[in-house]
Amino acid sequence: FFSVKMPGHEEGCPEPKKQGVTRIWVDGCFDMMHYGHANLLRQASLLGDELYVGIHTDEEVFKFKGGYPVMTAAERYAAARACKWVTAVVEDAPYVTDMEDLKKHEIDFVAHGDDMTTDLDGNDSYAAVKAAGMMKIVRRTEGVSTTDLVGRMLLLTKSHHMFEDETEGKKEVDPSKSDEFAAPRPGLQR
């Protein structure tokens, strides 16, 4: 496991990708890393052999989402590094995925949940990735988000563990969802 800083990443530069290895990229804020983040990383890791996780700076998050993360950048990097499915953490990754960065890191595919993001002009943040045929969509974990968790902490009510489902009304978060993370990935030694 190693960490890579951007841009240029001369220091901490990863070894060249070995022949036959499929390298996957996931990027995000990863604030207050929760089981939804873990499920994204688990699903993305199953698409290839190595998983690179680009984490946005506080400034990028503020610029594109309108608020700063709860956790510091260092805390968010450490949380991602601790995840068993992550091969490398790329610090200071841009919010809008850059094709040149993907080339530098020899990325084969980019994975993201089915809740796509947009840039400041409302354009798809992954338009260039999709145009290059490198996009892989994975299932978003319903019922959990950092925004929701922060809201629940602020409310601290008896029903803070409930979430609103558009079709079924209020539902309790399903604790069995976390069971899917328990099974080790075959052949993965971390």
Order of alpha helices (4+ residues) and beta strands (2+ residues): beta-beta-alpha-beta-alpha-alpha-beta-alpha-beta-alpha-beta-alpha-beta-beta
